[in-house]
Amino acid sequence: MERWYRDFRIDSRQQDWPALSSRLLHGLHACMSNMAGELGANPLALGFPGWNSQGVGNLFRLVSHHPAALEQIEYEPVIARLLESMAVELSPLALVPEARVFAEFSYRRDRQPEKRFTGFTARQNRRRERRGQEVRDPARRSSRQPDHFIRLHSSESGHGYCLFLRRSALEREAGQQPININRYGLSTAEAPSAIPHFS
């Protein structure tokens, strides 16, 4: 099955690079949520080929088996404004050059860091009390660190939050598997989706 892709590249000279990353991901999430509502599933997988020790990098890659979905993405209002500002560039629609792919990675949301916050534990314990279950000790929370995160704001509540991310290497054959992702374009733990890295 053919894979198509488009790359968003944030101008690395921009002083407000983290804010641009947040706005771009916010726009992508809005577009993917709309597509999921219309199509019954989000057809776009998201990855970060510029991932490094400092952060996710300035390259956001969208991959899909549905080229029409990739063509729609630039018309989402937030993304359209970013493109007009020239702070973000969007590559033309193209086929993934499978012969040049040297690695496949899965990017997924990491919920464990969120569970270390006291507020999360308190909410969970209130739910457990209502169900008559054992209340958990906040001291037993995991200390594992996420790979990276992007700050976002909820359109519904207006509150800020961090989208923690993890990256995992996959076998090359994973690129031929169906794309199965959430409304952020990220893999689920049960069904990782491959993002190709190519030269």
Number of C-alpha atoms within 10 A of each C-alpha: 8 13 19 20 25 22 20 19 18 23 16 13 8 12 9 11 16 16 14 18 22 17 20 23 22 20 22 23 17 20 25 24 19 16 19 16 12 10 10 10 16 25 25 30 26 28 26 23 19 14 16 11 8 8 15 21 18 20 21 21 22 22 27 23 18 14 19 12 17 20 13 11 21 17 12 15 13 17 23 15 17 19 18 10 10 11 17 22 16 19 11 12 14 14 15 18 15 13 8 11 15 11 16 20 23 24 24 24 20 20 13 15 17 18 17 17 12 13 12 12 19 16 10 14 18 13 13 14 11 8 9 9 11 9 14 13 10 16 10 8 16 12 11 9 11 16 16 19 16 17 16 19 15 10 10 6 7 9 9 11 13 14 20 19 19 18 19 11 13 17 10 14 9 18 21 12 12 15 23 19 23 20 22 22 26 25 26 16 13 8 13 21 29 30 30 27 19 14 8
